[in-house]
Amino acid sequence: MNITDAERDALYKVIYSRRDVRKDFLPTPIPDEVLERILKAGHHAPSVGFMQPWDFVLVTEEKTKKALKKGYDVASFESAQLFSDEKKDKYQSFKLEGILEAPLGICVTCDRERNGPVVIGRTIKHEMDLYSTVCAIQNMWLAARAENIGLGWVSIIHDDILRDALDIPSNIEIIAYLCLGYVSEFQDKPELEEFGWLAREDISQLIHKEKWTNRA
């Protein structure tokens, strides 16, 4: 099945306009059929040995979100102490999550024992199942953007907060907590680039030919 030029261009548009969304969420609920498409996109990600190690915990209850937001606040305060005074002030001015504002949260996990213990492709690099789950998250991110739904990854939170609030077994790895919802707008640039925190790297400096020491 060949991809048409229009379909190719649409894919690149989605990739380049994807954003890590932390604000501007609308209370509009995500229709079940749209959520199903996003979850199926995640489920069709590549996975080592076709082990499909992911699960998706859907979060909509306000009580649960408040517990997670409290955990984020603690972790964010801890994180702020790691920056210099100048960076700390700027860090604390950023909004880095939308736990309460987003109508839906999704915790993505990895069952490292699924279809194991010996899995094709994981015999040498045992962490490939974790990478596979991240591929599922990327698929969901792009699918959400194609649906004009914002998605943000909340990484500033301790796993034990998520494990306790969502009753996740101790043998299951927690990979991500995602905030999803329709938004009032998508930013033209990633916020951290827009705010001058960091610039986008020049890709010509990241490509090597044959050996690390040879820049392409």
N, CA, C and O of each residue as an XYZ file, in Angstrom:
864
protein
N       0.850     -1.198      0.000
C       0.000      0.000      0.000
C       0.884      1.246      0.000
O       1.590      1.515      0.972
N       0.839      1.992     -1.085
C       1.651      3.191     -1.195
C       0.993      4.380     -0.492
O      -0.231      4.459     -0.392
N       1.826      5.300     -0.007
C       1.372      6.530      0.621
C       1.359      7.633     -0.428
O       2.348      7.822     -1.136
N       0.258      8.358     -0.537
C       0.184      9.449     -1.505
C       0.986     10.647     -1.009
O       1.334     10.729      0.168
N       1.274     11.571     -1.917
C       2.009     12.778     -1.536
C       1.240     13.574     -0.485
O       1.836     14.117      0.445
N      -0.067     13.644     -0.632
C      -0.886     14.401      0.328
C      -0.841     13.747      1.703
O      -0.765     14.440      2.718
N      -0.886     12.421      1.741
C      -0.810     11.700      3.013
C       0.558     11.881      3.656
O       0.658     12.054      4.871
N       1.610     11.842      2.847
C       2.971     12.079      3.348
C       3.084     13.471      3.955
O       3.611     13.637      5.055
N       2.589     14.463      3.237
C       2.674     15.842      3.726
C       1.881     16.022      5.009
O       2.292     16.773      5.894
N       0.756     15.344      5.117
C      -0.059     15.436      6.339
C       0.695     14.853      7.536
O       0.625     15.386      8.643
N       1.416     13.752      7.301
C       2.193     13.152      8.388
C       3.264     14.120      8.877
O       3.414     14.322     10.082
N       4.002     14.714      7.957
C       5.045     15.656      8.362
C       4.453     16.877      9.057
O       5.057     17.410      9.988
N       3.295     17.319      8.622
C       2.631     18.449      9.292
C       2.328     18.103     10.737
O       2.537     18.921     11.633
N       1.834     16.888     10.969
C       1.545     16.446     12.327
C       2.819     16.379     13.160
O       2.834     16.820     14.309
N       3.879     15.834     12.594
C       5.145     15.711     13.329
C       5.675     17.080     13.730
O       6.049     17.289     14.884
N       5.709     18.016     12.778
C       6.300     19.319     13.042
C       5.414     20.206     13.910
O       5.910     21.153     14.522
N       4.123     19.923     13.976
C       3.218     20.747     14.787
C       2.866     20.097     16.124
O       2.073     20.643     16.891
N       3.453     18.933     16.404
C       3.238     18.287     17.701
C       3.835     19.168     18.802
O       4.914     19.735     18.636
N       3.123     19.274     19.922
C       3.599     20.068     21.044
C       3.387     19.312     22.355
O       2.483     18.486     22.480
N       4.250     19.621     23.331
C       4.050     19.122     24.695
C       3.140     20.137     25.371
O       3.595     21.205     25.781
N       1.858     19.809     25.488
C       0.843     20.772     25.921
C       0.676     20.720     27.435
O       0.460     19.651     28.006
N       0.777     21.870     28.076
C       0.632     21.949     29.537
C      -0.485     22.894     29.959
O      -0.842     22.939     31.137
N      -1.045     23.658     29.009
C      -2.055     24.658     29.361
C      -3.035     24.804     28.202
O      -2.939     24.106     27.193
N      -3.973     25.721     28.370
C      -4.985     26.017     27.341
C      -5.922     24.844     27.086
O      -6.536     24.765     26.021
N      -6.041     23.923     28.057
C      -6.976     22.815     27.893
C      -8.419     23.310     28.027
O      -8.716     24.179     28.847
N      -9.290     22.753     27.225
C     -10.727     23.042     27.295
C     -11.421     21.901     28.041
O     -10.931     20.772     28.028
N     -12.550     22.179     28.689
C     -13.245     21.111     29.435
C     -13.988     20.127     28.536
O     -14.566     19.158     29.028
N     -13.977     20.363     27.240
C     -14.692     19.497     26.297
C     -14.223     18.049     26.433
O     -13.031     17.776     26.291
N     -15.135     17.122     26.703
C     -14.704     15.716     26.818
C     -14.270     15.148     25.469
O     -14.750     15.569     24.416
N     -13.366     14.199     25.521
C     -12.911     13.517     24.311
C     -13.903     12.402     23.984
O     -14.120     11.524     24.819
N     -14.512     12.408     22.799
C     -15.464     11.346     22.442
C     -14.813      9.964     22.502
O     -13.623      9.806     22.227
N     -15.615      8.983     22.864
C     -15.094      7.624     23.021
C     -14.410      7.117     21.751
O     -13.368      6.464     21.822
N     -14.998      7.418     20.588
C     -14.426      6.899     19.353
C     -13.081      7.558     19.034
O     -12.212      6.934     18.425
N     -12.909      8.810     19.444
C     -11.624      9.497     19.238
C     -10.571      8.910     20.167
O      -9.449      8.633     19.743
N     -10.930      8.721     21.432
C     -10.009      8.112     22.394
C      -9.611      6.712     21.948
O      -8.456      6.313     22.098
N     -10.557      5.976     21.405
C     -10.248      4.627     20.931
C      -9.218      4.666     19.803
O      -8.324      3.822     19.743
N      -9.346      5.646     18.914
C      -8.376      5.755     17.818
C      -6.978      6.066     18.354
O      -5.984      5.524     17.872
N      -6.917      6.943     19.356
C      -5.616      7.309     19.931
C      -4.978      6.111     20.626
O      -3.786      5.852     20.461
N      -5.778      5.383     21.405
C      -5.254      4.209     22.106
C      -4.834      3.107     21.126
O      -3.828      2.430     21.342
N      -5.599      2.933     20.065
C      -5.237      1.929     19.062
C      -3.956      2.320     18.331
O      -3.166      1.459     17.944
N      -3.757      3.629     18.144
C      -2.493      4.077     17.538
C      -1.324      3.678     18.431
O      -0.295      3.212     17.941
N      -1.481      3.859     19.740
C      -0.452      3.414     20.670
C      -0.248      1.907     20.606
O       0.882      1.420     20.638
N      -1.342      1.182     20.517
C      -1.280     -0.281     20.516
C      -0.668     -0.826     19.233
O      -0.258     -1.986     19.194
N      -0.598     -0.016     18.185
C       0.003     -0.453     16.927
C       1.445      0.033     16.776
O       1.997      0.033     15.676
N       2.038      0.438     17.875
C       3.455      0.832     17.841
C       4.333     -0.409     17.668
O       3.915     -1.521     17.991
N       5.543     -0.213     17.160
C       6.475     -1.350     17.097
C       6.853     -1.792     18.499
O       7.027     -0.961     19.390
N       6.981     -3.103     18.698
C       7.414     -3.595     20.008
C       8.359     -4.764     19.817
O       8.164     -5.611     18.945
N       9.395     -4.791     20.656
C      10.406     -5.827     20.550
C       9.754     -7.197     20.722
O       8.991     -7.420     21.663
N      10.064     -8.111     19.801
C       9.505     -9.457     19.876
C       7.993     -9.498     19.821
O       7.384    -10.505     20.182
N       7.378     -8.409     19.370
C       5.920     -8.264     19.325
C       5.294     -8.566     20.691
O       4.216     -9.156     20.776
N       5.998     -8.147     21.772
C       5.521     -8.481     23.117
C       4.435     -7.538     23.608
O       3.712     -7.875     24.546
N       4.302     -6.350     22.991
C       3.232     -5.403     23.327
C       3.115     -5.220     24.847
O       2.099     -5.588     25.435
N       4.142     -4.659     25.479
C       4.216     -4.666     26.941
C       3.397     -3.581     27.639
O       3.412     -3.498     28.867
N       2.695     -2.763     26.891
C       2.024     -1.588     27.453
C       0.633     -1.872     28.005
O      -0.060     -2.793     27.573
N       0.251     -1.043     28.980
C      -1.136     -0.920     29.438
C      -1.423      0.566     29.581
O      -0.504      1.374     29.720
N      -2.711      0.925     29.547
C      -3.121      2.321     29.625
C      -4.155      2.490     30.733
O      -5.246      1.924     30.658
N      -3.815      3.263     31.755
C      -4.738      3.519     32.863
C      -5.375      4.888     32.627
O      -4.681      5.905     32.633
N      -6.689      4.916     32.421
C      -7.402      6.158     32.126
C      -7.842      6.822     33.426
O      -8.393      6.170     34.313
N      -7.594      8.120     33.529
C      -7.885      8.864     34.760
C      -8.796     10.043     34.440
O      -8.434     10.915     33.650
N      -9.970     10.068     35.048
C     -10.908     11.176     34.851
C     -11.430     11.739     36.175
O     -11.964     12.847     36.195
N     -11.287     11.002     37.278
C     -11.880     11.436     38.548
C     -11.066     12.572     39.169
O      -9.836     12.534     39.206
N     -11.789     13.582     39.655
C     -11.149     14.767     40.229
C     -10.311     14.418     41.456
O      -9.236     14.983     41.658
N     -10.795     13.499     42.264
C     -10.065     13.114     43.470
C      -8.693     12.541     43.118
O      -7.692     12.864     43.757
N      -8.661     11.703     42.112
C      -7.392     11.104     41.688
C      -6.460     12.165     41.136
O      -5.269     12.179     41.450
N      -7.003     13.059     40.311
C      -6.173     14.126     39.728
C      -5.571     15.017     40.810
O      -4.417     15.432     40.702
N      -6.350     15.312     41.853
C      -5.844     16.167     42.930
C      -4.692     15.493     43.670
O      -3.734     16.156     44.068
N      -4.784     14.185     43.851
C      -3.696     13.456     44.501
C      -2.431     13.511     43.644
O      -1.327     13.668     44.166
N      -2.598     13.383     42.335
C      -1.446     13.447     41.430
C      -0.872     14.859     41.371
O       0.346     15.035     41.317
N      -1.744     15.861     41.383
C      -1.268     17.251     41.354
C      -0.461     17.569     42.610
O       0.552     18.265     42.542
N      -0.909     17.064     43.746
C      -0.161     17.261     44.994
C       1.217     16.618     44.886
O       2.210     17.191     45.332
N       1.275     15.439     44.298
C       2.562     14.767     44.092
C       3.456     15.543     43.148
O       4.665     15.639     43.355
N       2.847     16.100     42.102
C       3.637     16.926     41.174
C       4.223     18.133     41.890
O       5.396     18.452     41.698
N       3.429     18.806     42.711
C       3.901     20.011     43.399
C       5.131     19.710     44.255
O       6.079     20.495     44.290
N       5.108     18.575     44.939
C       6.244     18.180     45.777
C       7.477     17.933     44.900
O       8.570     18.415     45.199
N       7.288     17.180     43.822
C       8.413     16.846     42.942
C       8.953     18.090     42.230
O      10.159     18.207     42.011
N       8.066     19.012     41.873
C       8.491     20.230     41.198
C       9.324     21.105     42.125
O      10.307     21.710     41.696
N       8.930     21.173     43.401
C       9.716     21.935     44.378
C      11.102     21.322     44.539
O      12.102     22.038     44.579
N      11.159     19.991     44.631
C      12.450     19.298     44.722
C      13.314     19.604     43.498
O      14.513     19.852     43.619
N      12.690     19.584     42.321
C      13.421     19.806     41.084
C      13.980     21.220     41.013
O      15.090     21.431     40.524
N      13.213     22.184     41.501
C      13.638     23.583     41.429
C      14.950     23.805     42.175
O      15.748     24.659     41.789
N      15.172     23.044     43.233
C      16.379     23.226     44.044
C      17.643     22.793     43.302
O      18.752     23.109     43.734
N      17.487     22.081     42.204
C      18.641     21.583     41.467
C      19.213     22.621     40.495
O      20.324     22.453     39.993
N      18.458     23.690     40.230
C      18.898     24.705     39.286
C      19.598     25.854     40.004
O      19.407     26.063     41.202
N      20.404     26.589     39.259
C      20.996     27.815     39.795
C      19.878     28.801     40.124
O      18.743     28.626     39.679
N      20.197     29.843     40.908
C      19.167     30.801     41.308
C      18.483     31.431     40.103
O      17.263     31.599     40.092
N      19.269     31.779     39.091
C      18.688     32.394     37.896
C      17.769     31.421     37.177
O      16.655     31.776     36.793
N      18.237     30.199     36.997
C      17.426     29.187     36.321
C      16.228     28.778     37.169
O      15.160     28.479     36.634
N      16.399     28.765     38.488
C      15.308     28.351     39.370
C      14.100     29.268     39.207
O      12.967     28.798     39.103
N      14.342     30.572     39.186
C      13.240     31.521     39.048
C      12.495     31.304     37.731
O      11.266     31.346     37.682
N      13.262     31.072     36.673
C      12.632     30.864     35.374
C      11.882     29.535     35.351
O      10.769     29.444     34.832
N      12.507     28.510     35.918
C      11.858     27.196     35.998
C      10.509     27.299     36.703
O       9.511     26.750     36.237
N      10.490     28.000     37.820
C       9.271     28.098     38.608
C       8.200     28.957     37.945
O       7.035     28.923     38.342
N       8.598     29.727     36.931
C       7.615     30.536     36.209
C       6.898     29.729     35.126
O       5.866     30.155     34.606
N       7.451     28.560     34.789
C       6.852     27.738     33.739
C       5.676     26.933     34.287
O       5.675     26.523     35.448
N       4.680     26.716     33.433
C       3.621     25.756     33.759
C       3.989     24.457     33.062
O       4.000     24.383     31.833
N       4.286     23.449     33.840
C       4.839     22.221     33.282
C       3.896     21.024     33.371
O       4.322     19.890     33.152
N       2.647     21.255     33.683
C       1.667     20.161     33.732
C       0.256     20.729     33.583
O       0.017     21.923     33.767
N      -0.669     19.827     33.241
C      -2.074     20.211     33.140
C      -2.959     19.163     33.782
O      -4.028     18.830     33.272
N      -2.494     18.646     34.912
C      -3.157     17.499     35.544
C      -4.621     17.784     35.859
O      -5.490     16.962     35.565
N      -4.897     18.930     36.450
C      -6.278     19.252     36.837
C      -7.087     19.787     35.664
O      -8.294     19.555     35.584
N      -6.429     20.503     34.750
C      -7.152     21.154     33.659
C      -7.554     20.178     32.553
O      -8.634     20.302     31.974
N      -6.685     19.208     32.261
C      -6.974     18.272     31.170
C      -8.117     17.333     31.562
O      -8.112     16.796     32.669
N      -9.087     17.128     30.685
C     -10.204     16.238     31.026
C      -9.810     14.780     31.197
O     -10.530     14.012     31.836
N      -8.665     14.390     30.626
C      -8.255     12.984     30.684
C      -6.773     12.866     30.988
O      -5.948     13.588     30.429
N      -6.453     11.951     31.874
C      -5.068     11.557     32.105
C      -4.901     10.103     31.708
O      -5.819      9.300     31.880
N      -3.750      9.764     31.184
C      -3.444      8.371     30.844
C      -2.073      8.024     31.410
O      -1.075      8.662     31.073
N      -2.029      7.019     32.263
C      -0.754      6.504     32.742
C      -0.392      5.305     31.877
O      -1.153      4.343     31.779
N       0.777      5.375     31.253
C       1.235      4.306     30.369
C       2.282      3.482     31.111
O       3.262      4.020     31.627
N       2.064      2.183     31.157
C       2.945      1.290     31.910
C       3.573      0.246     31.003
O       3.185      0.090     29.845
N       4.549     -0.463     31.551
C       5.245     -1.527     30.814
C       5.309     -2.775     31.693
O       5.862     -2.747     32.793
N       4.744     -3.857     31.198
C       4.819     -5.153     31.871
C       6.022     -5.897     31.304
O       5.948     -6.471     30.217
N       7.122     -5.886     32.036
C       8.377     -6.440     31.538
C       8.372     -7.965     31.529
O       9.293     -8.579     30.991
N       7.349     -8.583     32.116
C       7.256    -10.041     32.154
C       6.307    -10.584     31.092
O       6.147    -11.797     30.963
N       5.680     -9.693     30.336
C       4.701    -10.143     29.344
C       5.391    -10.918     28.226
O       6.367    -10.455     27.635
N       4.871    -12.085     27.957
C       5.408    -12.932     26.884
C       6.894    -13.233     27.067
O       7.617    -13.454     26.095
N       7.341    -13.237     28.325
C       8.747    -13.489     28.631
C       8.901    -14.865     29.269
O       7.976    -15.674     29.212
N      10.075    -15.148     29.885
C      11.185    -14.233     30.150
C      12.139    -14.031     28.965
O      12.905    -13.067     28.958
N      12.108    -14.910     27.977
C      12.989    -14.751     26.827
C      12.171    -14.190     25.669
O      11.207    -14.810     25.221
N      12.562    -13.017     25.193
C      11.823    -12.326     24.141
C      12.777    -12.039     22.985
O      13.905    -11.598     23.205
N      12.327    -12.290     21.755
C      13.135    -11.991     20.577
C      13.508    -10.505     20.583
O      12.647     -9.639     20.737
N      14.789    -10.227     20.415
C      15.239     -8.845     20.340
C      15.570     -8.209     21.677
O      16.126     -7.112     21.724
N      15.229     -8.897     22.779
C      15.521     -8.355     24.105
C      16.565     -9.207     24.822
O      16.842     -8.998     26.003
N      17.136    -10.157     24.109
C      18.095    -11.072     24.733
C      19.405    -10.371     25.092
O      20.083    -10.789     26.030
N      19.771     -9.322     24.368
C      21.006     -8.591     24.630
C      20.705     -7.239     25.280
O      21.278     -6.900     26.315
N      19.798     -6.467     24.663
C      19.401     -5.170     25.221
C      18.060     -5.354     25.926
O      16.994     -5.239     25.323
N      18.151     -5.639     27.209
C      16.958     -6.014     27.963
C      15.974     -4.865     28.121
O      14.803     -5.081     28.435
N      16.451     -3.638     27.903
C      15.583     -2.474     28.080
C      14.727     -2.178     26.844
O      14.006     -1.180     26.831
N      14.788     -3.007     25.821
C      14.041     -2.736     24.598
C      12.534     -2.687     24.811
O      11.829     -2.013     24.061
N      12.030     -3.388     25.816
C      10.592     -3.326     26.086
C      10.186     -1.936     26.587
O       9.085     -1.466     26.301
N      11.079     -1.284     27.335
C      10.815      0.080     27.788
C      10.774      1.021     26.590
O       9.899      1.883     26.496
N      11.727      0.850     25.674
C      11.758      1.690     24.476
C      10.508      1.455     23.627
O       9.968      2.392     23.040
N      10.055      0.216     23.564
C       8.845     -0.094     22.800
C       7.646      0.679     23.351
O       6.822      1.190     22.593
N       7.563      0.757     24.667
C       6.453      1.483     25.284
C       6.524      2.967     24.974
O       5.492      3.615     24.798
N       7.727      3.507     24.906
C       7.890      4.908     24.523
C       7.441      5.111     23.070
O       6.884      6.157     22.737
N       7.680      4.122     22.212
C       7.175      4.206     20.841
C       5.649      4.288     20.834
O       5.070      5.021     20.033
N       5.001      3.542     21.720
C       3.542      3.603     21.819
C       3.089      5.007     22.217
O       2.090      5.513     21.706
N       3.828      5.626     23.130
C       3.489      6.981     23.565
C       3.642      7.959     22.407
O       2.797      8.834     22.223
N       4.698      7.823     21.633
C       4.892      8.703     20.484
C       3.758      8.540     19.479
O       3.266      9.528     18.935
N       3.343      7.308     19.230
C       2.205      7.084     18.337
C       0.959      7.796     18.853
O       0.236      8.424     18.080
N       0.711      7.701     20.149
C      -0.453      8.363     20.742
C      -0.346      9.879     20.609
O      -1.335     10.561     20.343
N       0.866     10.395     20.796
C       1.100     11.833     20.714
C       0.761     12.358     19.321
O       0.088     13.378     19.173
N       1.236     11.645     18.308
C       0.974     12.064     16.931
C      -0.498     11.876     16.572
O      -1.085     12.711     15.884
N      -1.088     10.783     17.035
C      -2.512     10.563     16.769
C      -3.356     11.646     17.428
O      -4.310     12.145     16.831
N      -3.001     12.012     18.668
C      -3.739     13.068     19.358
C      -3.639     14.379     18.586
O      -4.633     15.088     18.429
N      -2.433     14.702     18.102
C      -2.273     15.951     17.341
C      -3.101     15.904     16.065
O      -3.680     16.917     15.671
N      -3.166     14.750     15.412
C      -3.975     14.610     14.200
C      -5.461     14.793     14.494
O      -6.234     15.170     13.614
N      -5.858     14.521     15.749
C      -7.249     14.718     16.184
C      -7.467     16.124     16.747
O      -8.547     16.435     17.249
N      -6.422     16.985     16.659
C      -6.461     18.330     17.252
C      -6.684     18.289     18.758
O      -7.393     19.118     19.329
N      -6.056     17.299     19.378
C      -6.089     17.141     20.834
C      -4.680     17.364     21.363
O      -3.711     16.815     20.837
N      -4.578     18.178     22.409
C      -3.292     18.421     23.034
C      -2.906     17.275     23.960
O      -3.760     16.663     24.600
N      -1.608     16.996     24.020
C      -1.092     15.954     24.910
C       0.187     16.473     25.551
O       1.060     17.013     24.872
N       0.287     16.305     26.860
C       1.488     16.695     27.584
C       1.970     15.558     28.469
O       1.167     14.867     29.095
N       3.276     15.367     28.518
C       3.899     14.309     29.321
C       4.354     14.926     30.637
O       5.201     15.819     30.648
N       3.793     14.451     31.747
C       4.177     14.925     33.081
C       5.239     13.976     33.631
O       4.928     12.881     34.099
N       6.486     14.409     33.569
C       7.584     13.570     34.062
C       8.051     13.996     35.454
O       8.857     13.304     36.075
N       7.551     15.124     35.942
C       7.994     15.639     37.242
C       7.039     15.123     38.320
O       6.253     15.884     38.885
N       7.120     13.842     38.589
C       6.276     13.205     39.600
C       6.912     11.860     39.947
O       7.386     11.149     39.061
N       6.922     11.515     41.217
C       7.532     10.256     41.644
C       6.613      9.080     41.324
O       5.390      9.177     41.425
N       7.230      7.974     40.937
C       6.456      6.783     40.571
C       5.566      6.295     41.709
O       4.469      5.795     41.460
N       6.020      6.433     42.955
C       5.216      5.900     44.050
C       3.893      6.655     44.192
O       2.909      6.081     44.659
N       3.850      7.921     43.801
C       2.601      8.681     43.823
C       1.616      8.086     42.823
O       0.449      7.862     43.144
N       2.096      7.836     41.620
C       1.243      7.227     40.593
C       0.855      5.804     40.972
O      -0.287      5.390     40.773
N       1.808      5.062     41.517
C       1.537      3.670     41.880
C       0.443      3.579     42.948
O      -0.455      2.741     42.862
N       0.532      4.454     43.957
C      -0.457      4.428     45.035
C      -1.825      4.920     44.564
O      -2.849      4.314     44.878
N      -1.836      6.024     43.806
C      -3.108      6.623     43.384
C      -3.850      5.747     42.387
O      -5.080      5.722     42.371
N      -3.097      5.024     41.548
C      -3.703      4.242     40.471
C      -3.661      2.745     40.732
O      -4.059      1.951     39.879
N      -3.180      2.357     41.911
C      -3.159      0.949     42.317
C      -2.410      0.084     41.292
O      -2.896     -0.966     40.871
N      -1.227      0.547     40.906
C      -0.410     -0.170     39.924
C       0.489     -1.170     40.646
O       1.201     -0.784     41.573
N       0.477     -2.446     40.250
C       1.285     -3.473     40.931
C       2.769     -3.140     40.916
O       3.247     -2.431     40.031
N       3.484     -3.649     41.887
C       4.904     -3.322     42.053
C       5.767     -3.867     40.930
O       6.858     -3.349     40.693
N       5.307     -4.905     40.229
C       6.116     -5.497     39.157
C       5.908     -4.797     37.808
O       6.527     -5.174     36.813
N       5.049     -3.790     37.774
C       4.760     -3.063     36.541
C       5.529     -1.749     36.532
O       5.454     -0.973     37.484
N       6.265     -1.504     35.457
C       7.035     -0.266     35.323
C       6.122      0.878     34.880
O       5.301      0.714     33.977
N       6.272      2.030     35.521
C       5.535      3.227     35.125
C       6.412      4.019     34.162
O       7.539      4.384     34.497
N       5.891      4.282     32.966
C       6.670      4.972     31.938
C       6.259      6.439     31.816
O       7.121      7.309     31.691
N       4.960      6.725     31.849
C       4.543      8.108     31.611
C       3.166      8.374     32.194
O       2.321      7.484     32.286
N       2.965      9.645     32.590
C       1.611     10.137     32.852
C       1.338     11.242     31.850
O       2.067     12.232     31.785
N       0.282     11.064     31.069
C      -0.049     11.973     29.981
C      -1.338     12.725     30.278
O      -2.284     12.156     30.823
N      -1.375     14.006     29.920
C      -2.578     14.826     30.036
C      -3.117     15.075     28.628
O      -2.375     15.520     27.752
N      -4.398     14.794     28.404
C      -4.992     14.947     27.084
C      -6.260     15.788     27.141
O      -7.027     15.720     28.102
N      -6.464     16.577     26.098
C      -7.690     17.340     25.987
C      -7.634     18.286     24.798
O      -6.557     18.621     24.305
N      -8.799     18.708     24.349
C      -8.838     19.752     23.333
C      -8.276     21.035     23.951
O      -8.385     21.255     25.157
N      -7.681     21.868     23.113
C      -7.051     23.095     23.595
C      -7.552     24.287     22.791
O      -8.066     24.140     21.683
N      -7.391     25.463     23.373
C      -7.822     26.677     22.680
C      -6.905     27.014     21.525
O      -7.333     27.639     20.554
N      -5.634     26.606     21.616
C      -4.687     26.836     20.534
C      -3.465     25.956     20.719
O      -3.153     25.515     21.825
N      -2.778     25.710     19.601
C      -1.470     25.060     19.624
C      -0.414     26.120     19.345
O      -0.567     26.930     18.430
N       0.644     26.113     20.125
C       1.700     27.097     19.961
C       2.499     26.832     18.680
O       2.641     25.688     18.248
N       3.019     27.917     18.079
C       3.810     27.784     16.859
C       5.130     27.066     17.124
O       5.628     26.334     16.268
N       5.696     27.278     18.316
C       6.956     26.652     18.695
C       6.798     25.962     20.043
O       5.895     26.301     20.808
N       7.668     24.995     20.346
C       7.687     24.451     21.710
C       7.909     25.588     22.711
O       8.694     26.501     22.454
N       7.218     25.528     23.848
C       7.262     26.634     24.801
C       8.677     26.919     25.302
O       9.064     28.081     25.423
N       9.446     25.888     25.592
C      10.790     26.118     26.127
C      11.697     26.780     25.089
O      12.624     27.508     25.444
N      11.431     26.527     23.823
C      12.151     27.230     22.763
C      11.654     28.669     22.683
O      12.448     29.602     22.567
N      10.340     28.841     22.744
C       9.746     30.178     22.669
C      10.233     31.067     23.808
O      10.489     32.254     23.609
N      10.362     30.492     25.000
C      10.752     31.264     26.176
C      12.263     31.450     26.308
O      12.728     32.105     27.240
N      13.025     30.878     25.383
C      14.464     31.056     25.413
C      15.196     30.171     26.396
O      16.356     30.432     26.716
N      14.540     29.121     26.886
C      15.211     28.191     27.800
C      16.329     27.456     27.073
O      17.448     27.345     27.575
N      16.005     26.956     25.879
C      16.990     26.313     25.004
C      16.589     26.562     23.558
O      15.413     26.769     23.258
N      17.569     26.541     22.667
C      17.303     26.661     21.232
C      17.298     25.271     20.609
O      17.862     24.329     21.166
N      16.658     25.152     19.449
C      16.703     23.875     18.738
C      18.113     23.649     18.199
O      18.709     24.548     17.604
N      18.631     22.472     18.406
C      19.970     22.137     17.929
C      20.017     22.142     16.395
O      19.029     21.827     15.733
N      21.156     22.497     15.858
C      21.375     22.455     14.418
C      21.592     20.999     14.013
O      22.571     20.374     14.421
N      20.680     20.469     13.215
C      20.746     19.038     12.882
C      22.033     18.683     12.149
O      22.490     17.543     12.231
N      22.631     19.643     11.431
C      23.868     19.343     10.714
C      25.006     18.998     11.666
O      25.980     18.359     11.268
N      24.884     19.422     12.930
C      25.903     19.117     13.930
C      25.634     17.793     14.652
O      26.407     17.381     15.517
N      24.547     17.143     14.295
C      24.139     15.919     14.982
C      24.261     14.686     14.099
O      23.972     13.573     14.538
N      24.687     14.882     12.860
C      24.780     13.778     11.909
C      26.250     13.411     11.705
O      27.083     14.275     11.434
N      26.554     12.129     11.837
C      27.924     11.631     11.689
C      27.953     10.627     10.531
O      26.971      9.925     10.289
N      29.059     10.563      9.835
C      29.175      9.645      8.705
C      30.223      8.581      9.012
O      31.405      8.876      9.189
N      29.764      7.356      9.067
C      30.610      6.187      9.301
C      31.192      6.128     10.709
O      31.105      5.088     11.361
N      31.785      7.224     11.195
C      32.380      7.252     12.526
C      31.933      8.506     13.263
O      31.603      9.520     12.649
N      31.926      8.421     14.595
C      31.502      9.540     15.430
C      32.313     10.794     15.118
O      31.786     11.906     15.154
N      33.584     10.613     14.814
C      34.479     11.761     14.615
C      34.274     12.453     13.272
O      34.808     13.537     13.039
N      33.507     11.829     12.399
C      33.273     12.419     11.069
C      31.885     13.037     11.007
O      30.884     12.321     10.986
N      31.822     14.364     10.978
C      30.544     15.044     10.804
C      30.104     14.910      9.356
O      30.907     15.055      8.435
N      28.835     14.636      9.168
C      28.326     14.476      7.798
C      28.317     15.812      7.074
O      27.922     15.881      5.910
